[in-house]
Amino acid sequence: MNVLGIDIGGSAVKGAPVDTRTGKLLAERFRIETPDKVTPQRMGEIIAGIAGHFRWRGRIGAGFPGVVEGSTIRTSANLHKKFVGCDLGAIIEKAAKRRVRIINDADAAGMAEMQFGAGRGQKGVVLMLTLGTGVGSALFWRGVLQPNTELGHLPIRGKSAEKFIAASARRTRDLSWEEWGAELGDYVRILEKILWPELIVIGGGVSDKHRKFFKYMKTRARLVPAEFFNNAGIVGAALAGADNA
């Protein structure tokens, strides 16, 4: 089945049609910048615009950076607060006139990596971290997703961890790759003490630069970049959309 995968981020919305049998993008991804915090209604219009760009007539899967229950958003740390409590699936379906499945964005990225990428065949505990505007996390055991594992908001120095170790925080704090990698490593070692993952997959926009900071992280578990790099969220959202009954 071919599904339009949508990755909703803190600064942009990206989408592309995906062959869910192989995980391959069927066209170059289309990106719409969102420099301002848009409302849920505006987000519906943006996603309808992406569907229109591809002349899409099939199902849509969308990854959202927050806790998702059914198609209702429960948290929205980096997007408009009006998302909290809204039925985003219904809003997008009304705007795009297509069937839609909503999933946490890091869960989506993890699904792609577990089925087609760096986590393929892994039967133990696998932790996926997506580093971008914020920090997303997905946890798998024996290949089964444990949904809405929001580890990016663990407190560090009285604030959410993502304020210090998100990719955006490296730029905001003007840290070198070595400085940021060392702080990221400290955070990951806390997660290792709690979860004991056998494999840690790093995704998000910074994953294609992993050689610049992996050597400073010093983790116990095997550490690898996402094979889909920044397209994992699109592929995983499409996989979720294919499961929409």
N, C-alpha and C positions, 0 to 999 in steps of 0.2 A: 504493500500500500504506500502511496505517496501522500505525505502530509506536510502542510506548511508549518515549519517550526519558527517560533518567535521567542527571542531572548530579551526580556525587559530589564534594562539596567538603570543605574542611577544617572547616567548622562546621555544615554542613547537607547533606541530600540532597534534590534536587528532581526532580520528574518530571511528565510530561504526555504524553498521546497526541498524535501528530503525523501529519499528512497529508504523507507524504514526496514527493508530487508537487508540492506547493506550499510546503512549509515552515511551514504554518499549524498552530498549536496547536488541537486539537479540544476542549479543555476548559481551565479555569483550572488552572494548575500547582499541584501539591500538594507541600508542603515539610515535612520532618521535621528538626528541630534535632538536632545531634549535638555537644553541648558537650564531651563526653568523647571520647577516641580509642577508637572501637569496634573490635572484632575483626572479621576477615573473616566469621566465622559470623554475628555480629550484623548486619553490613552486609547479608548475604544476607536476613536476616529483615526488615530495614528496607525493602529493595527489594521483597520479597514483599508487605509491607504496602502499599506504594504501588500495586503491581499490584492488590491486593485493593480498595484505595480506588476504583480505576477499573473494577473487575470485569473486569480485562484478561485476554484469552484468546489474544492473538497474540504476536508477537515482541517482544523487548526489546533495546534498545541502551543501553549504559551507558558514560559517560566517567569515567575514573579519573585523578586528578592524580599521574601518575608514568609511568615507562617501561612500556609494555605490549608483550609479545611473544606473539602468539597471544592466549590468554586468561590468560596468566601475568603477574603483576606483578613487575617487577624493581626498582623504587625506590618509596619511600614517605616523602617528606620531611615531610609535614604530617599524615599519618594513622598508624595503628598500625603498628609495625614488623613485626607478624606478617603483613602483606600481602605483604612481600617473599618471593618464591618460591612464593606460593600461586596456585592455579588459580582465580581469582575467578569466571570464567565458570561453572565446574562448581559452585561453591558457590551462586551465584545461581540456576542452573538447578535445583538440588536443592531450594532453598527456595521458589522461585516456580513451579516446574514448567512453565517456559516456555523456549523457545530464546532464548539470550542471545549478544550480540556485545559484547566489551569493546574500548575504544579509549582512547587518551590523551585527556584532557578538552580540552586546548587544540587538539589535532588535530580533535576533534569540532566545537568552536566555529568553527575555521577552515573546515571543510567546509561548514558552514551558510552562512557569509558568502561563500564562493567560489561556491556554487551559487545562493543566493537573495539575498544581501545586498551589503555594501560592496565585495566583491571580484569580483562577477559580471562576467564578460567580460574580466578582467585577464589578460594573457598573459605579463607579465614576472614579476619576483620580487616576491612579496607576503609580508610578515611580519605575523603575527597575534600580539598579546600579550594575555593575559587577566590582569587585575589583581584579586586578591581576597585570600584568606588567604595565598596564595603568588603566584608569577608563572609562568604557563604560556606556551608559545610554539609556534607552528606556522609552517612555511615551505612556500611553494608556488612552483613554477616552471612556467610555461605551464599553470597550473591543476592541476598534479600535486602531491600532498602528498609531502613528505619526512618520514616519520614519526619521532616521538620526538625532536624537536629541542629539547632541554632547555636553553634559553638563560637561564632564570631562575636557574640555579645557577652562572653565571660568577662568579669571585671578585672581590669589591670589598672592599678593606681587610681582606683575609684571611678574609672570610666570604662566604656565598652572597649574590648580588645581591638576592634577594628579601627578605633581612633589612632592606634599606634602601629598596627601591622598590616593594614590594607595597603594595596599598591598606591592608592591616592595619598595615603598618609606619608609614604616615603617622599613623595614630591612636596607635599605641604610642609613637612618637617625638614626638608632639604638634607636628607640622609644619603650617605654613600651606599652603594650596593652592599659593602661589607657591614656597615653599621645596621642597615635594615635587615640583612640576612641573619645577623646575630640575634637581633630582637625577635625576628620571626621564629628562629630556632628555639629561643627560650619559651615562647608561647606554645610551639608544637610539642616540646618536651613535657609541658604540663598536660597536654591532651594525651600524650603517650602514657603517662602515669595513670590516667583515668581509664583509657579505652584499650590500651595495648594493641594497637593496629599492627598488622604484619606488613602492610603496604600503605604508603601515603602518596596520593596523587595530587599534584598542584596544577590547578587550572586557572582560567581567567586571562585577562589581557596580558599579564606579565609572564605567563607560562613560557612563551617563546624566548624569553630572556633568562631562562633558568640557570644557564651556565654562569651568569653573573653573580648569583647569590646562593645556589645550592651548597657550594663548598663551605659556606659560613654557617650552615644550619646545624650540622652535627646531630642528626637524629639516630635513634636506635633502629627504627623500622626502615625498610627500603624506601627510598624517596625517588619518585619519577615525575616527569612532566606529563600533563595530559596529552595524549596522542592527537586529539582533535584541537589542541590549543584553545583558542577563543571561540571555536565553533561548537564546542561540546554542548553548550546550553541550547543551541538551535536544534542539534540532532536529538538530544534527550527530550526536548519539548515535543518534537515530532513523534518520538516513540510513545510518549504519554498520550498524544492526540490519537494515535492509532489504536490505543486501548479503549477509547471513549465509546461505550456501548450505545 
